[in-house]
């Protein structure tokens, strides 16, 4: 008996198949559970052995066959949940503070990552902004709050006089 062959049913009508015992026509339960899982596992083994170009080709073919709702489902998968925390923080470290705040609105997982002190401490230290107190062991968001406070305290003023282009150029003669 094959490892993935459907079990023989001695009670009731004979199972109708088309071309092989892998394609039952009248036994929906076997179709949904046993055979699907066996085929999914087999496809996974093949996929593991394929080269990168082969994997991309098969993924392209599968995505082209998907309906619009199925394609939206694949877009909804959050790649950040699959990455190690260190790698996610490394990716977020390249973003400016405004982009980090936008990312915090994407999902609960992204919010937790983007509000970690590891990211905001680097932003503060870039401007030589240090905190004067030592945070409690489990206190979070200290560096982000400090960054926001320091930005609010900045007194950025606009130039009082609009200088024309000619005044910025130095004469070469």
Secondary structure, DSSP 8 states (H G I E B T S, - for coil): --TTS-----SSS---BSSSTT-BSS-HHHIIIIIHHHHHHHHHHHHHHS-HHHHHHHHHHHHHHS-HHHHHHHHTS-GGGTS-HHHHHHHHTTS-HHHHHHHTTT-HHHHHHHTSHHHHHHHHHHTT---SS---TT--SHHHHHHHHHHHH------SS---HHHHS----
